[in-house]
Amino acid sequence: MPCLAIALITQRRIPGMVPSLLKAAQDPDETVRVAAVKAVSALGGIGELPALLELLLKGRSSPEIRAAESAVTAVCMRRARLETTSMDI
């Protein structure tokens, strides 16, 4: 059930749920943790970068570490695009 909720939050793009997703990234179930990190990747901003880096460093499995790496990259790339766009204006 938690993975379904995470999928719906991501699909509906509800950024206000990012704190709850970061909490879910600490769940005992690896599937939930990975889904939560992937959702933060899609919805999070630069403010989530410290938490994502912590998740990357504390990853317990390859899927978790890969999800955290991807999330860090996605957040940084999104920020870079925003900065580039604002410089073009």
C-alpha positions, 0 to 999 in steps of 0.5 A: 500500500505505501508504494501505491500512495507514493506512486499517486503522490508522484503522478499527481506531482504533490510537492508538499508531500516531499517531507513525508516522502523523505520520512518514507525513505527511512521505512524498514521495507526496501521497496518503499525506501526506493520508491520514496527516493525516486519520488523525491527525485521527481518532486524535490528541489535543492532544499532536499539535497542534504537529505538526499546526500545523507540517503546516498551515504547511508544506502543499504543496498545497490537499488537504494544507492542508485535511486539516491544517486539519480535523485541527487543528479535530478535535483542538481540538473533541475537547479542548473536548468533553472539558473540557466533559464533565469540567466537567459532572461 
